[in-house]
Amino acid sequence: MTAVQIEQSFEVPFPMEAVWRCFHDTGGIVACLPGASLSAAPEGGRLPLTMTVKLGPIVANFAGEALMAMDDARRAGEVSGGGSDRKSGSRVKGSARFALAEPAAGRTRVDIAVEYSIAGSLAQFSRGGIVQELAERLTLAFRDNLKAMLEAAPAAAASAAQAAPIAGVPAGDSRADAQGGPAARPAAAPALDLGGMFWALLLQRLRRLLGLAARS
């Protein structure tokens, strides 16, 4: 079993309070992570999760449960849990801590610290420096999805204001759309293609090495 620790940060051009409200939309935040989705409705802080990972012709479907804790005072939180894929025999467990900061008016920085361990056929992607580059690509994908979610929120709120009231939710409340779900939730992401990322990164490294060799 390989253990990995990763720290990443990114910024989005939105006020911290707007970003924090999005983090309370659990289903939407989960959908921002490539390959991840909720397998059932959350209960309290418990999240039944699935994650689909592609590795060449192999598709691994991880199923498990995570516990999410939110600290409204500090604008921070933590998700911890684990899951397994029966077909590949891979198992993963870990935690992710996140915290928001406002480096400038109207901008929010999200700091993420991840610790996880993985066993089985997918453990090869937790070895060597390439895991850091994979993490950077995943972080950028999460950032772009979060940004799209935030950009969609005003339009969704306007649409909700014109819709008929939903039982238990006042008309115009941006927490719900016409179906009673989160207002600005992105569609579930496709499978996380680790194999494609791996070979793209390897090709990048080879090009850099060949470029250095040609100049020397």
N, C-alpha and C positions, 0 to 999 in steps of 0.2 A: 504494500500500500504506500502510495506516494503522497506526502503532505506538502502543501503549497501555501504561501502567504503573498498576497498582492495588495498594493495600495494604489488607487487611482483617483483623479479629480477631474471634473469638467465644469464648465459654466454654461448657463442658458440665459438669454436676455429677457428674464421675467422677474417680477418682485418675489421675494422669499415667501411671502404669505400665499401667493398663488401657487407656487411650487409645492409648498407644504400641504395645501389642500389636495393637490393631485396625488401626493404620497398617501393620503387617506383613502383614495379610491384604489383599494387593494387589487381588484381585478384588472384595472387599467395599468397599474404599475407592473404587475406580473406580465401582462401582455407586451410591455415595452422591452422585456428581455427576450432576445431571439430564441425561439424554440420552446418557450415556457407558456403554460396556461394553467388555469384552475380546473381541476377535475370535478369539483362540486363547490357549493356555496361555502364561504368561510364561516366558521363558528367561533365567535370571540376572536382570539388572536391566532387560532389554528387554521392553517391553510393547506388543503389537500391539493398537491401540485403534481403536474406531469411535465416532463421536458423531453422533447424529441431531438436526438442528435444523430446526424448523418456522418458516417465514416466510410467513404467509398460506396460499395454496394450494400453495406450494413447500415441498418437504421435501428438505433437503440431508443427504446421508450422507457425513460425513467419514471417511476411512480413512487411517491412518498408523501411526507407531511412536514410542514415547517411551522414554527411558532414565530409570530411577529409581535414585537413590542415597540410602541411609539411613545416618545417623551415630548409632549407638546411644549413644555417649558423650554427645553433645550433645542427644539427642532431637530431631533435626532432619533434614531431607532436602531433596531437589530432584528435580523431574520436568521433563525438557526433551524437546522433539520437535516434530513437525508433521504435517500431513495435508492432504488436498485432497478436494474434491467435484467429480466429473467433470460432473455435470448442471448445476450453477450456475456452474462455473468458479471457485469460491472456494478460496483457499488460506490456511492459517493455520500459524504456527510461533511457538514461545515457550517460556517456562520458568515454573515455579512453585516458589518456595522456601517451606518451612514449618518451624515450630519450636514446640515445646510448652513451656509454663511452668506452674507451680503457684502461683497467686496466694493460694490458701488450701487448707487440708487438705480433700481430697476434691473439689477443683475443678481443672479444667485449662483454660488459655487456649491457643488455637491461633492463631498469627500466620502470615498468608499474604501473600507478595509475588509478584505476577504481572506478567510482561512478555510481551507478544505483539504480533504484527503480522498483519494480515488483509488480503487482497486479493480483489476480486471483488464480487458483488452483495451479500454480507453485510457489506461494509466500512462501510456506512452506519450500522451499530449501534456503530461504534467512534468516532463523531464526536460532539463536544459533551458537555455535562455529563451527559446521560442515561446514558452508559455506566457512570458511577459508581453510579447507582441500580440499573441492571441487575446490576452486580457485587454489590451489597448483597443483592439478592433471591436470586441464585445462592448466595452465602455462607450465607444463612439456610437455604436448602433443603439445602445440604450439611450444615450443623450439625444440622438436624432428622433427616436420614437417619443421620448418625453417632450421634446420641443413641439412635435406635431400634435401631441395630446393637449399641450397648453395653448397652442394656436387655435385648436378646434373648440376650446372651451367657451369663448364669447359667442360663437355662432350657435353652439348647442344651448347655451343659456337663453339666447333670444328665441330659439325655436321652442324651448320649454315654456317660455312666458306666454306664447300664443296657443299652446296645447291645452286640452281640457285637464282639469285638476285630477291628480291621482290620489287614491285613498291614502290618507296619512301623510301626504306631501303637498304643501301649499302650491298653488299655481305660480309658475315662474321660478320655482326652486331649482337651481342648477344641478342638484344632486341626482335628478332623475329625468329620463326622457319619456317619450310616449309609452314605452313598454315598462317603465318603472325601474330601468337600470341606470348605471352611471351615464352622465350626459356626454362625456367626451372620450369614451373608451375606444382605443384603436383595436382593429381586428387582430385576432391571435396570429402571432408571427409564424412563418414557415419553419421547418426543421432547421436547427443550427448545424450548418455544414462545416464541421471541423476539418474534414479531409480537404475540402476546397480551400479553406483558410490556410491550412498547413502548407499545401503545395504552392499557393500564391506567395506566402512568406518565404518559402525556400527559394523560389525563383527570384524574388527580390534580393535575397542575400547573395545568390550566385551572380546576379547582374552587378551588384556593388563590388564583389570580389574581382570580377572580370574587368570592371572599369578601373579599379585600383591597379590591377596588373598591367593594363594597357598604358596607364600614365607613368608607370615606374620604368 
